[in-house]
Amino acid sequence: MRQWQTNRMANDSKRYAMVCSRCGSDDVSRDAWADWDTGKQEWVLRCAFDYAHCHQCDGETSITEVELAPAQ
């Protein structure tokens, strides 16, 4: 489980979208730290912070978790 995942998300087969609480867009970002993993040769997410930005609204927002329909 990655640090930014909740226990429910890591153990749940359901799918989720993270959307802007103001406009509903899924074009959102979180402020985070990533560390370089020399062995994997890739950036690995260490933690995600509370700050969220909506690129549709072009401003700070809060993110709402929305459950998606099962994959077909």
PANU-12700 format. One record per residue: z, y, x of N, C-alpha, C in turn; residue in one letter. Coordinates in steps of 0.001 Angstrom, whole numbers, padded with zeros to 6 digits, always signed. Example, Ala and Ser with C-alpha at 12.3 -4.5 7.8 and 13.67 -1.06 7.14 Angstrom:
REM residues 2
+007800-005690+013190+007800-004500+012300+007800-003300+013200A;+007080-002250+012850+007140-001060+013670+007870+000030+012900S;
//
This chain:
REM residues 72
+000000-001176+000843+000000+000000+000000+000000+001242+000890M;-000869+002171+000624-000877+003425+001358+000280+004291+000864R;+000768+005166+001725+001947+005960+001391+001731+006834+000156Q;+000496+007306-000074+000241+008206-001190+000122+007476-002524W;+000006+006162-002514-000096+005409-003754+001292+005185-004349Q;+001356+005180-005655+002596+004776-006298+002635+003257-006311T;+003802+002667-006451+003917+001206-006519+003073+000648-007654N;+003045+001345-008784+002279+000875-009939+000792+000851-009608R;+000290+001882-008926-001131+001927-008597-001513+000808-007629M;-000680+000517-006669-001001-000492-005659-001005-001898-006253A;-000223-002134-007304-000093-003470-007887-000771-003591-009247N;-001621-002646-009590-002219-002579-010910-003727-002762-010778D;-004327-003584-011613-005767-003783-011560-006512-002725-012379S;-005780-001827-013025-006414-000768-013805-007050+000250-012870K;-008019+000999-013409-008713+002035-012644-008282+003403-013149R;-008239+004380-012241-007765+005715-012588-008699+006777-012040Y;-008735+007917-012707-009394+009116-012198-008305+010161-012033A;-008431+010965-011010-007528+012090-010803-008312+013337-011181M;-007808+014082-012168-008557+015227-012703-007702+016487-012710V;-008388+017613-012749-007731+018921-012842-007036+019039-014194C;-005782+019459-014179-005037+019587-015436-005523+020758-016283S;-006298+021671-015697-006806+022818-016452-008176+022564-017066R;-009135+022062-016263-010509+021938-016771-010970+020497-016956C;-010220+019520-016411-010576+018114-016571-011567+017586-015551G;-012000+018424-014619-012956+017987-013596-012295+017001-012640S;-013102+016048-012144-012578+015134-011127-012946+015601-009709D;-013444+016822-009591-013783+017407-008290-012551+018118-007734D;-011535+017312-007396-010251+017835-006935-009916+017291-005543V;-009117+018044-004822-008679+017653-003477-007180+017859-003347S;-006577+017097-002445-005157+017246-002122-005029+017619-000657R;-004021+018407-000343-003684+018716+001034-003021+017476+001609D;-003403+017078+002830-002895+015815+003381-002905+015837+004906A;-002207+014879+005490-002261+014620+006927-002993+013310+007141W;-003885+013304+008118-004564+012080+008532-004356+011916+010032A;-004165+010689+010459-003944+010371+011873-005107+009537+012387D;-005496+009800+013634-006548+009016+014256-005981+007675+014694W;-006588+006579+014232-006201+005227+014614-007190+004754+015677D;-006723+004697+016924-007596+004333+018035-008145+002920+017880T;-007330+001992+017390-007775+000612+017210-008852+000474+016153G;-008686+001152+015030-009657+001080+013935-010828+002038+014135K;-010641+003054+015010-011640+004088+015236-011982+004830+013948Q;-010924+005209+013216-011117+005972+011983-009859+006766+011673E;-010021+007770+010817-008880+008535+010346-008158+007734+009264W;-006836+007717+009328-006002+006990+008377-005070+007994+007704V;-005051+007986+006383-004209+008911+005642-002743+008601+005888L;-001982+009598+006346-000543+009435+006567+000228+009795+005295R;-000071+010954+004734+000611+011366+003504-000189+012458+002809C;-000012+012562+001508-000633+013608+000702+000458+014524+000185A;+000190+015812+000208+001180+016801-000213+000939+017226-001659F;+001831+018033-002181+001759+018462-003571+000601+019412-003864D;+000180+020218-002871-000876+021195-003140-002163+020494-003556Y;-002744+020949-004654-004015+020415-005147-004956+021579-005434A;-006241+021345-005193-007265+022371-005398-008373+021787-006275H;-008793+022558-007270-009935+022170-008107-011147+022967-007645C;-012217+022259-007282-013424+022924-006813-014228+023503-007977H;-014025+022992-009179-014682+023540-010369-014039+024870-010772Q;-012709+024901-010835-011962+026128-011166-011880+027074-009961C;-012095+026522-008762-011977+027235-007496-010583+027825-007314D;-009576+026975-007534-008218+027444-007352-007208+026317-007362G;-005949+026712-007165-004853+025751-007163-004671+025154-008557E;-004309+023890-008594-004112+023201-009869-003061+022116-009695T;-002776+021429-010763-002011+020185-010686-002969+019081-011121S;-002743+017895-010584-003651+016787-010854-003038+015861-011901I;-003860+015477-012863-003459+014574-013924-004140+013218-013688T;-003375+012158-013815-003893+010795-013671-004397+010330-015040E;-005660+009890-015091-006279+009440-016341-006729+007997-016154V;-006301+007111-017038-006718+005713-016953-008166+005572-017418E;-008971+004835-016651-010368+004597-016982-010547+003261-017685L;-011657+003125-018373-011996+001849-019002-012212+000822-017901A;-011952-000443-018193-012183-001493-017195-013639-001507-016726P;-013851-001863-015459-015201-001965-014917-015953-003082-015632A;-017201-002867-015897-018011-003872-016597-018699-004756-015610Q;
//
